[in-house]
Amino acid sequence: RKALLLMVIAFLSLVPRLLLALDAGYDQGFYLLTDDKNYKFKFNIKVQPRHEFVSKEAAIDENTFKLARMKTYFSGHSFSDKYRYFLSIDFANGAGISEGYVDLTLTNYLKVIAGRYYILINREDIFAATGTQLIGYSIVSDHFGVNEDYGVQVYGNIIDPLAYYVFVGNGGGMTPADAGKN
């Protein structure tokens, strides 16, 4: 329900501008962009199919097809490129939101992000999974990394490359229902 609500809000932000001409195309994802460039809606999908064939001498061969990963991504900005949004829905293990947030850029020194998103604590968290093809993350990151969490983060660049990050979160990580039980 939350995913649908966020998609409706993102689409409705385009409705007042639909009277203007729209630009549509592909730039690392399919997009719709208003002529004044104040509204953008982008759609991506990542699919990792897996086919397994096991030949058995004394039994019937096993032939299976699975979706190891299937995620859709909706992103863009509303009113200007300072007000960005992102929504990721994971369909591999049942539909569920893996990320959903709004990111407000007030100035280069002061930015605010709120929602459920990857917290950049570990070095491995900085690189997107789509850019590391055929490479798996270490097992240690699954146990000690925070990965995704619900929260609010204030951040900004003081002097390049000096930046600050202040995060307040749920503490549940990938399973918010388990927050506070450890």
Secondary structure, 3 states (H helix, E strand, C coil): CHHHHHHHHHHHHHHHHCCCCEEEEECCCEEEEECCCCCEEEEEEEEEEEEEEECCCCCCCEEEEEEEEEEEEEEEECCCCCEEEEEEEECCCCCEEEEEEEEEECCCCCEEEEEEEECCCCHHHHCCHHHCCCCCCCHHHHHHCCCEEEEEEEEEEEECCEEEEEEEECCCCCCHHHCCCC
